[in-house]
Amino acid sequence: MARVDSLLWFMLGIGQLLIGSQLGSSGALLELLSILLNVSGGSSLMLGIYFLIFLARHEKEFSEVYSKMEKTEFVRDETGRIIDVADKTPKAIRAVWYAIPALMTFLGALAWLIG
């Protein structure tokens, strides 16, 4: 949970920083909007760091009380009891779902640093 949330905050922050840096200074309103986007983008990056560090540090506490039921299938066994079968998605596909946004965030950060 912590890594997914932090990745979303990083993507949002990088996007705001990229838009804020491209607005330019052709007017007072655009300059103000550029400053606001840069400040909110930086604070979104701080939230990403918070989720990455704090929630990853306390992941054991959250995993005991938080049950993520997405892609869980409920089936009945031979006795008629309902059993939940966890996500059967292969690890390679799950890795791609993390790798693509992480790569996009990294490339966005490079574009922001260069530009």
HUVENKA-V477830 format. One record per backbone hydrogen bond with DSSP energy under -0.5 kcal/mol. CO is the residue of the C=O (numbers start at 1). NH is the residue of the N-H. If there is no record, write none. Layout:
# HUVENKA-V477830
[[CO/NH] [CO/NH]]
This chain:
# HUVENKA-V477830
[[1/5] [2/6] [3/7] [4/8] [5/9] [6/10] [7/11] [8/12] [9/13] [10/14] [11/15] [12/16] [13/17] [14/18] [15/19] [16/20] [17/21] [18/22] [19/23] [27/31] [28/32] [29/33] [30/34] [31/35] [32/36] [33/37] [34/38] [35/39] [36/40] [37/41] [38/42] [39/43] [40/44] [41/45] [42/46] [43/47] [44/48] [45/49] [46/50] [47/51] [48/52] [49/53] [50/54] [50/55] [51/55] [51/56] [53/57] [54/58] [56/59] [58/62] [59/63] [60/64] [61/65] [62/66] [65/67] [66/68] [67/69] [69/72] [73/75] [73/85] [75/83] [77/80] [81/77] [81/83] [83/75] [83/85] [84/86] [85/73] [90/94] [91/95] [92/96] [93/97] [94/98] [95/99] [96/100] [98/102] [99/103] [100/104] [101/105] [102/106] [103/107] [104/108] [105/109] [106/110] [107/111] [108/112] [109/113] [110/114] [111/115]]
